[in-house]
């Protein structure tokens, strides 16, 4: 699923970034994904997740994680927006495949 990162970046550049810089969004998703793997919240990175149904519970778990929120304030705030964009991308991608 290595293409997910490239597809997501293209999706963002197509005007879906909503006033955010695509490279910034990608970097945030990468950083949060790495943090979640290191803290054993997930076993695989976000860009290896197949669809929105797999990603959304993890996204919600992270957004409700007090440890993550307190110790990574800016990362958390940015992930609120970036995570929603990635969820929308996966949702749209899943709909397009069906």
PyMOL CGO cylinders between C-alpha atoms (Angstrom):
from pymol import cmd
from pymol.cgo import CYLINDER

trace = [
    CYLINDER, 0.00, 0.00, 0.00, 2.99, 2.28, -0.62, 0.3, 1, 1, 1, 1, 1, 1,
    CYLINDER, 2.99, 2.28, -0.62, 0.95, 4.09, -3.25, 0.3, 1, 1, 1, 1, 1, 1,
    CYLINDER, 0.95, 4.09, -3.25, -1.43, 5.46, -0.60, 0.3, 1, 1, 1, 1, 1, 1,
    CYLINDER, -1.43, 5.46, -0.60, 1.01, 8.21, 0.36, 0.3, 1, 1, 1, 1, 1, 1,
    CYLINDER, 1.01, 8.21, 0.36, 1.50, 9.28, -3.26, 0.3, 1, 1, 1, 1, 1, 1,
    CYLINDER, 1.50, 9.28, -3.26, -2.24, 9.07, -3.97, 0.3, 1, 1, 1, 1, 1, 1,
    CYLINDER, -2.24, 9.07, -3.97, -3.00, 11.09, -0.85, 0.3, 1, 1, 1, 1, 1, 1,
    CYLINDER, -3.00, 11.09, -0.85, -0.50, 13.79, -1.82, 0.3, 1, 1, 1, 1, 1, 1,
    CYLINDER, -0.50, 13.79, -1.82, -2.03, 14.01, -5.31, 0.3, 1, 1, 1, 1, 1, 1,
    CYLINDER, -2.03, 14.01, -5.31, -5.51, 14.17, -3.78, 0.3, 1, 1, 1, 1, 1, 1,
    CYLINDER, -5.51, 14.17, -3.78, -4.39, 17.05, -1.54, 0.3, 1, 1, 1, 1, 1, 1,
    CYLINDER, -4.39, 17.05, -1.54, -2.77, 18.89, -4.45, 0.3, 1, 1, 1, 1, 1, 1,
    CYLINDER, -2.77, 18.89, -4.45, -6.00, 18.55, -6.43, 0.3, 1, 1, 1, 1, 1, 1,
    CYLINDER, -6.00, 18.55, -6.43, -7.54, 21.12, -4.09, 0.3, 1, 1, 1, 1, 1, 1,
    CYLINDER, -7.54, 21.12, -4.09, -8.62, 19.00, -1.15, 0.3, 1, 1, 1, 1, 1, 1,
    CYLINDER, -8.62, 19.00, -1.15, -6.07, 20.40, 1.31, 0.3, 1, 1, 1, 1, 1, 1,
    CYLINDER, -6.07, 20.40, 1.31, -8.42, 23.13, 2.57, 0.3, 1, 1, 1, 1, 1, 1,
    CYLINDER, -8.42, 23.13, 2.57, -5.87, 25.92, 3.08, 0.3, 1, 1, 1, 1, 1, 1,
    CYLINDER, -5.87, 25.92, 3.08, -3.15, 23.53, 4.32, 0.3, 1, 1, 1, 1, 1, 1,
    CYLINDER, -3.15, 23.53, 4.32, 0.14, 22.83, 2.58, 0.3, 1, 1, 1, 1, 1, 1,
    CYLINDER, 0.14, 22.83, 2.58, 0.07, 19.22, 1.28, 0.3, 1, 1, 1, 1, 1, 1,
    CYLINDER, 0.07, 19.22, 1.28, 3.66, 18.49, 2.39, 0.3, 1, 1, 1, 1, 1, 1,
    CYLINDER, 3.66, 18.49, 2.39, 2.76, 19.70, 5.90, 0.3, 1, 1, 1, 1, 1, 1,
    CYLINDER, 2.76, 19.70, 5.90, -0.27, 17.37, 6.03, 0.3, 1, 1, 1, 1, 1, 1,
    CYLINDER, -0.27, 17.37, 6.03, 1.81, 14.40, 4.81, 0.3, 1, 1, 1, 1, 1, 1,
    CYLINDER, 1.81, 14.40, 4.81, 4.54, 15.14, 7.37, 0.3, 1, 1, 1, 1, 1, 1,
    CYLINDER, 4.54, 15.14, 7.37, 1.96, 15.32, 10.17, 0.3, 1, 1, 1, 1, 1, 1,
    CYLINDER, 1.96, 15.32, 10.17, 0.35, 12.01, 9.17, 0.3, 1, 1, 1, 1, 1, 1,
    CYLINDER, 0.35, 12.01, 9.17, 3.81, 10.40, 9.00, 0.3, 1, 1, 1, 1, 1, 1,
    CYLINDER, 3.81, 10.40, 9.00, 4.81, 11.73, 12.42, 0.3, 1, 1, 1, 1, 1, 1,
    CYLINDER, 4.81, 11.73, 12.42, 1.58, 10.74, 14.17, 0.3, 1, 1, 1, 1, 1, 1,
    CYLINDER, 1.58, 10.74, 14.17, 1.68, 7.33, 12.50, 0.3, 1, 1, 1, 1, 1, 1,
    CYLINDER, 1.68, 7.33, 12.50, 5.23, 6.79, 13.74, 0.3, 1, 1, 1, 1, 1, 1,
    CYLINDER, 5.23, 6.79, 13.74, 4.22, 7.88, 17.26, 0.3, 1, 1, 1, 1, 1, 1,
    CYLINDER, 4.22, 7.88, 17.26, 1.22, 5.52, 17.26, 0.3, 1, 1, 1, 1, 1, 1,
    CYLINDER, 1.22, 5.52, 17.26, 3.36, 2.56, 16.16, 0.3, 1, 1, 1, 1, 1, 1,
    CYLINDER, 3.36, 2.56, 16.16, 6.07, 3.33, 18.73, 0.3, 1, 1, 1, 1, 1, 1,
    CYLINDER, 6.07, 3.33, 18.73, 3.45, 3.56, 21.48, 0.3, 1, 1, 1, 1, 1, 1,
    CYLINDER, 3.45, 3.56, 21.48, 1.84, 0.30, 20.36, 0.3, 1, 1, 1, 1, 1, 1,
    CYLINDER, 1.84, 0.30, 20.36, -1.51, 1.86, 19.50, 0.3, 1, 1, 1, 1, 1, 1,
    CYLINDER, -1.51, 1.86, 19.50, -1.26, 0.42, 15.98, 0.3, 1, 1, 1, 1, 1, 1,
    CYLINDER, -1.26, 0.42, 15.98, 0.87, -2.27, 14.38, 0.3, 1, 1, 1, 1, 1, 1,
    CYLINDER, 0.87, -2.27, 14.38, 1.05, -0.80, 10.87, 0.3, 1, 1, 1, 1, 1, 1,
    CYLINDER, 1.05, -0.80, 10.87, 1.44, 2.79, 9.73, 0.3, 1, 1, 1, 1, 1, 1,
    CYLINDER, 1.44, 2.79, 9.73, -1.45, 4.88, 8.47, 0.3, 1, 1, 1, 1, 1, 1,
    CYLINDER, -1.45, 4.88, 8.47, -0.39, 4.65, 4.83, 0.3, 1, 1, 1, 1, 1, 1,
    CYLINDER, -0.39, 4.65, 4.83, -0.64, 0.86, 5.08, 0.3, 1, 1, 1, 1, 1, 1,
    CYLINDER, -0.64, 0.86, 5.08, -4.28, 1.01, 6.18, 0.3, 1, 1, 1, 1, 1, 1,
    CYLINDER, -4.28, 1.01, 6.18, -6.68, -0.03, 3.45, 0.3, 1, 1, 1, 1, 1, 1,
    CYLINDER, -6.68, -0.03, 3.45, -9.78, 2.00, 4.14, 0.3, 1, 1, 1, 1, 1, 1,
    CYLINDER, -9.78, 2.00, 4.14, -11.55, 4.57, 6.27, 0.3, 1, 1, 1, 1, 1, 1,
    CYLINDER, -11.55, 4.57, 6.27, -13.20, 1.89, 8.43, 0.3, 1, 1, 1, 1, 1, 1,
    CYLINDER, -13.20, 1.89, 8.43, -9.77, 0.72, 9.53, 0.3, 1, 1, 1, 1, 1, 1,
    CYLINDER, -9.77, 0.72, 9.53, -8.33, 4.22, 10.02, 0.3, 1, 1, 1, 1, 1, 1,
    CYLINDER, -8.33, 4.22, 10.02, -11.21, 6.04, 11.74, 0.3, 1, 1, 1, 1, 1, 1,
    CYLINDER, -11.21, 6.04, 11.74, -11.22, 4.04, 15.02, 0.3, 1, 1, 1, 1, 1, 1,
    CYLINDER, -11.22, 4.04, 15.02, -7.47, 4.63, 15.33, 0.3, 1, 1, 1, 1, 1, 1,
    CYLINDER, -7.47, 4.63, 15.33, -7.92, 8.33, 14.58, 0.3, 1, 1, 1, 1, 1, 1,
    CYLINDER, -7.92, 8.33, 14.58, -10.59, 8.62, 17.25, 0.3, 1, 1, 1, 1, 1, 1,
    CYLINDER, -10.59, 8.62, 17.25, -8.48, 6.68, 19.74, 0.3, 1, 1, 1, 1, 1, 1,
    CYLINDER, -8.48, 6.68, 19.74, -5.58, 9.09, 19.21, 0.3, 1, 1, 1, 1, 1, 1,
    CYLINDER, -5.58, 9.09, 19.21, -7.77, 12.17, 19.45, 0.3, 1, 1, 1, 1, 1, 1,
    CYLINDER, -7.77, 12.17, 19.45, -9.14, 10.88, 22.76, 0.3, 1, 1, 1, 1, 1, 1,
    CYLINDER, -9.14, 10.88, 22.76, -5.70, 9.90, 24.10, 0.3, 1, 1, 1, 1, 1, 1,
    CYLINDER, -5.70, 9.90, 24.10, -4.82, 12.35, 26.90, 0.3, 1, 1, 1, 1, 1, 1,
    CYLINDER, -4.82, 12.35, 26.90, -1.16, 11.31, 26.91, 0.3, 1, 1, 1, 1, 1, 1,
    CYLINDER, -1.16, 11.31, 26.91, -0.85, 12.09, 23.20, 0.3, 1, 1, 1, 1, 1, 1,
    CYLINDER, -0.85, 12.09, 23.20, -2.74, 15.39, 23.56, 0.3, 1, 1, 1, 1, 1, 1,
    CYLINDER, -2.74, 15.39, 23.56, -0.74, 16.64, 26.58, 0.3, 1, 1, 1, 1, 1, 1,
    CYLINDER, -0.74, 16.64, 26.58, 2.73, 15.62, 25.43, 0.3, 1, 1, 1, 1, 1, 1,
    CYLINDER, 2.73, 15.62, 25.43, 2.36, 16.53, 21.76, 0.3, 1, 1, 1, 1, 1, 1,
    CYLINDER, 2.36, 16.53, 21.76, 0.10, 19.59, 21.76, 0.3, 1, 1, 1, 1, 1, 1,
    CYLINDER, 0.10, 19.59, 21.76, 0.99, 21.00, 18.36, 0.3, 1, 1, 1, 1, 1, 1,
    CYLINDER, 0.99, 21.00, 18.36, 1.18, 17.59, 16.72, 0.3, 1, 1, 1, 1, 1, 1,
    CYLINDER, 1.18, 17.59, 16.72, -2.25, 16.80, 18.19, 0.3, 1, 1, 1, 1, 1, 1,
    CYLINDER, -2.25, 16.80, 18.19, -3.80, 20.08, 16.99, 0.3, 1, 1, 1, 1, 1, 1,
    CYLINDER, -3.80, 20.08, 16.99, -2.43, 19.59, 13.49, 0.3, 1, 1, 1, 1, 1, 1,
    CYLINDER, -2.43, 19.59, 13.49, -3.58, 15.97, 13.44, 0.3, 1, 1, 1, 1, 1, 1,
    CYLINDER, -3.58, 15.97, 13.44, -7.14, 17.05, 14.12, 0.3, 1, 1, 1, 1, 1, 1,
    CYLINDER, -7.14, 17.05, 14.12, -7.13, 18.62, 10.64, 0.3, 1, 1, 1, 1, 1, 1,
    CYLINDER, -7.13, 18.62, 10.64, -4.72, 16.28, 8.85, 0.3, 1, 1, 1, 1, 1, 1,
    CYLINDER, -4.72, 16.28, 8.85, -6.36, 13.16, 10.25, 0.3, 1, 1, 1, 1, 1, 1,
    CYLINDER, -6.36, 13.16, 10.25, -9.75, 14.33, 9.02, 0.3, 1, 1, 1, 1, 1, 1,
    CYLINDER, -9.75, 14.33, 9.02, -8.32, 14.95, 5.56, 0.3, 1, 1, 1, 1, 1, 1,
    CYLINDER, -8.32, 14.95, 5.56, -6.78, 11.47, 5.45, 0.3, 1, 1, 1, 1, 1, 1,
    CYLINDER, -6.78, 11.47, 5.45, -10.08, 9.95, 6.62, 0.3, 1, 1, 1, 1, 1, 1,
    CYLINDER, -10.08, 9.95, 6.62, -11.93, 11.84, 3.86, 0.3, 1, 1, 1, 1, 1, 1,
    CYLINDER, -11.93, 11.84, 3.86, -9.36, 10.65, 1.31, 0.3, 1, 1, 1, 1, 1, 1,
    CYLINDER, -9.36, 10.65, 1.31, -9.72, 7.00, 2.38, 0.3, 1, 1, 1, 1, 1, 1,
    CYLINDER, -9.72, 7.00, 2.38, -13.49, 7.28, 2.39, 0.3, 1, 1, 1, 1, 1, 1,
    CYLINDER, -13.49, 7.28, 2.39, -13.54, 8.79, -1.09, 0.3, 1, 1, 1, 1, 1, 1,
    CYLINDER, -13.54, 8.79, -1.09, -11.01, 6.27, -2.35, 0.3, 1, 1, 1, 1, 1, 1,
    CYLINDER, -11.01, 6.27, -2.35, -13.09, 3.38, -0.98, 0.3, 1, 1, 1, 1, 1, 1,
    CYLINDER, -13.09, 3.38, -0.98, -16.23, 4.72, -2.63, 0.3, 1, 1, 1, 1, 1, 1,
    CYLINDER, -16.23, 4.72, -2.63, -14.42, 5.11, -5.97, 0.3, 1, 1, 1, 1, 1, 1,
    CYLINDER, -14.42, 5.11, -5.97, -13.22, 1.49, -5.88, 0.3, 1, 1, 1, 1, 1, 1,
    CYLINDER, -13.22, 1.49, -5.88, -16.72, 0.08, -5.33, 0.3, 1, 1, 1, 1, 1, 1,
]
cmd.load_cgo(trace, "trace")
